[in-house]
């Protein structure tokens, strides 16, 4: 199990008994009240140096970490990935982890606004997974696009303070722009095929390390 968790990013939230909160603003408040675990985590190997220099960079890293989880397990619903989570648990845990990214720093309100569409899709996927495990993989690709766009905006805004990011982060940030035909990163549409190409690139990069 330890090997699997090292090799494959997974959602780290502990099982939660209560239902997800329907909207991200209310979910962030629920995390503040300790109704849900605050799983704020910026991952590893995404910053240019050993760690992010600012809390803004850590928020971007938190978003990129969740993007990588999606990229590695975008096909969780059809069991082609090596996910240790069921689709229901995966969507639930990822929603909580993603909401946790918006609990820190003075970019909190901005984060909630930017990430709310992605969170709402995760809640819908989690609800559908209770009765239909054929969840739409296109929704996960759309969530990935929304989250990486927000991370890119943060890293661009604080580029002088952070001084760049790792090659792995660059793969995550470039997937939707490249896969969807946009050279300037302005496009925010991604498709499952884009995530599959990204997963292969991430696996290849990991095997070289």
Secondary structure as GFF3:
##gff-version 3
##sequence-region A 1 209
A	DSSP	alpha_helix	2	7	.	.	.	ID=ss1
A	DSSP	alpha_helix	24	32	.	.	.	ID=ss2
A	DSSP	alpha_helix	55	73	.	.	.	ID=ss3
A	DSSP	three_ten_helix	76	78	.	.	.	ID=ss4
A	DSSP	alpha_helix	87	100	.	.	.	ID=ss5
A	DSSP	three_ten_helix	101	103	.	.	.	ID=ss6
A	DSSP	alpha_helix	108	129	.	.	.	ID=ss7
A	DSSP	alpha_helix	137	157	.	.	.	ID=ss8
A	DSSP	alpha_helix	159	162	.	.	.	ID=ss9
A	DSSP	alpha_helix	167	179	.	.	.	ID=ss10
A	DSSP	alpha_helix	192	208	.	.	.	ID=ss11
###
